[in-house]
Amino acid sequence: MKGMHHDPARTDVDASEFWENRYRTGRGEDGRMWSGRVNATVEAQVAGLTPGSALELGCGEGADALWLAEHGWRVTAVDLSAAALEVAALHATRAGLAERVTWQQADLTTWRPTQEYDLVTSAFLHSPFEFPREAILRRAVSAVAPGGRLLVVGHAASPPGSGHDHDADAPPLPTPDEVLSSLELGDDWGVESNTTVERSVTWNGHDVTLLDAVVRVRRPMR
Ligand SMILES: C[S@@+](CC[C@H](N)C(=O)[O-])C[C@H]1O[C@@H](n2cnc3c(N)ncnc32)[C@H](O)[C@@H]1O
């Protein structure tokens, strides 16, 4: 994985151009920017759930969406970057999973879900721009079906070399408690995870331990 410079005040380029350029120029020899493997924290959170319909917000190159599809979920996966979605769709076809995933190019700052899902998930929905992440996640809450779940996985500490750790102006990363309270859930929702977990990865060529913030909540049955 390559680092991400975090500068919320940047105005030199718009978000769409930034991500498009990042995915097109960041591709490694296998055609991908990211590893192509499901995120270990996402896998651990979802592995025990009964498959159904799933919505992924900010799916990037689709590794998590493909893992979900492979494990029986019918997935709608949304991202801003057409370049990332091209890679995702290519790998879906290669894996024989194209029928199980709908890739949707959209800007989540204005996008509204139009149906409900058994699982709504977002992993590392961070951006180096002004980004209404909390509002997006609150809309995600509205897309959870009765008895369904919302999973939010994010960085709880800056990945080494991301630039974020040296940027005093960057907003602090939200703790799981802060993510949970920003969702503004009713009292009847169940909190299934509200924690930080360590994850060992190779990051910018070094073996490092990352800290993920994990929130998983469940909407009550009707
Ligand atoms: C740090 S990446 C994480 C990608 C993927 N979830 C993963 O874990 O590898 C953040 C993703 O959010 C997407 N993104 C950023 N701003 C967005 C927006 N306004 N609407 C939709 N997607 C956006 C980017 O294109 C990028 O794929």
PDBQT file of the ligand as one rigid body, heavy atoms in Angstrom, charges set to zero:
ROOT
HETATM    1  C1  LIG A 301      -8.384   5.341   1.276  1.00  0.00    +0.000 C 
HETATM    2  S1  LIG A 301      -9.351   4.791  -0.069  1.00  0.00    +0.000 S 
HETATM    3  C2  LIG A 301     -10.077   3.281   0.554  1.00  0.00    +0.000 C 
HETATM    4  C3  LIG A 301     -10.540   2.371  -0.551  1.00  0.00    +0.000 C 
HETATM    5  C4  LIG A 301     -11.066   0.995  -0.099  1.00  0.00    +0.000 C 
HETATM    6  N1  LIG A 301     -12.231   1.092   0.749  1.00  0.00    +0.000 N 
HETATM    7  C5  LIG A 301      -9.975   0.225   0.616  1.00  0.00    +0.000 C 
HETATM    8  O1  LIG A 301     -10.110  -0.040   1.807  1.00  0.00    +0.000 OA
HETATM    9  O2  LIG A 301      -8.973  -0.105  -0.048  1.00  0.00    +0.000 OA
HETATM   10  C6  LIG A 301     -10.703   5.922  -0.062  1.00  0.00    +0.000 C 
HETATM   11  C7  LIG A 301     -11.688   5.702  -1.202  1.00  0.00    +0.000 C 
HETATM   12  O3  LIG A 301     -12.732   6.646  -1.097  1.00  0.00    +0.000 OA
HETATM   13  C8  LIG A 301     -13.065   7.073  -2.400  1.00  0.00    +0.000 C 
HETATM   14  N2  LIG A 301     -13.669   8.397  -2.282  1.00  0.00    +0.000 N 
HETATM   15  C9  LIG A 301     -13.075   9.534  -1.868  1.00  0.00    +0.000 A 
HETATM   16  N3  LIG A 301     -13.935  10.564  -1.920  1.00  0.00    +0.000 NA
HETATM   17  C10 LIG A 301     -15.107  10.040  -2.398  1.00  0.00    +0.000 A 
HETATM   18  C11 LIG A 301     -16.379  10.604  -2.716  1.00  0.00    +0.000 A 
HETATM   19  N4  LIG A 301     -16.637  11.906  -2.536  1.00  0.00    +0.000 N 
HETATM   20  N5  LIG A 301     -17.344   9.784  -3.202  1.00  0.00    +0.000 NA
HETATM   21  C12 LIG A 301     -17.092   8.444  -3.391  1.00  0.00    +0.000 A 
HETATM   22  N6  LIG A 301     -15.920   7.873  -3.115  1.00  0.00    +0.000 NA
HETATM   23  C13 LIG A 301     -14.930   8.663  -2.633  1.00  0.00    +0.000 A 
HETATM   24  C14 LIG A 301     -11.749   7.107  -3.150  1.00  0.00    +0.000 C 
HETATM   25  O4  LIG A 301     -11.890   7.066  -4.555  1.00  0.00    +0.000 OA
HETATM   26  C15 LIG A 301     -11.066   5.883  -2.581  1.00  0.00    +0.000 C 
HETATM   27  O5  LIG A 301     -11.327   4.752  -3.371  1.00  0.00    +0.000 OA
ENDROOT
TORSDOF 0
